[in-house]
Amino acid sequence: MTELLVIDGIRAGYGEVEILRKVDLCVNKGELVALLGSNGAGKTTLNSVMSGLVRAWSGRIMFDGQDMTNIHYRQVVQSGLIQVPEGRKVFPNLNVRENLELGAFTRARTRRASNLDKVFDTFPRLRERQTQLAGTMSGGEQQMLAIGRGMMAEPKLLILDEPSLGLSPLLVEEMFTLIAKLRREGLAILLVEQNVGQSLEIADRAYVMENGSIRFSGTPTELLASDSLRQAYLGV
Ligand code: ATP
């Protein structure tokens, strides 16, 4: 398998406080990898280091053959490493189409129309609601819009930060079905989630982070075979 993202011994933190303690993680091309862990484990901090918003103290991040450690976030986006932020960070006073078009900055600008069509094919509901103000849509629709906006930037790897957060059980189900579909279409995805059960159903591999370190890495079957992990993360 071809490696797409390789995180090697990353240490980082805030001020003097070390949060990430030598984190290693890898995502191969076309793979769906789940990054699991409870509140405060360091998942968001790792995301911020990958996107160039928090500096790595040491270690290395390689993406698609390029050294991406501590480079400017604009270059990160340009390289095709695209983050979809947690929650509903769409622009509430812009309509659906305008929100999507804003995702097509940098290299994707010339292909905006064809990318927009692709996103509308994936999310027919967004096509129907092109002119609706994003702020008036439901939580699930805003989350879809956020993912659609990420796809406008032509991702090689899409990092989804808690896409199921705040959604009703039915919409959570729909969201995971959609993520599995994106994976089947060949997109590499790093899924950062607290919803362990459903993430494991669709992931090829998973990492469990605790206190800024990777405690486990392996297939969902391997994770579920561990009594202590099952108890800690699924409560069974
Ligand atoms: P959550 O799912 O709750 O976001 P997480 O696994 O993403 O959890 P982080 O948000 O990375 O965890 O937090 C890891 C640790 O870093 C926590 O102890 C948190 O208090 C601390 N932390 C996060 N952001 C900052 C910051 N800007 N300044 C100082 N400490 C921070």
Residues whose N, C-alpha, C, O or C-beta is under 5 A from the ligand:
A	BS01	ATP	Y14 I19 S38 N39 G40 A41 G42 K43 T44 T45
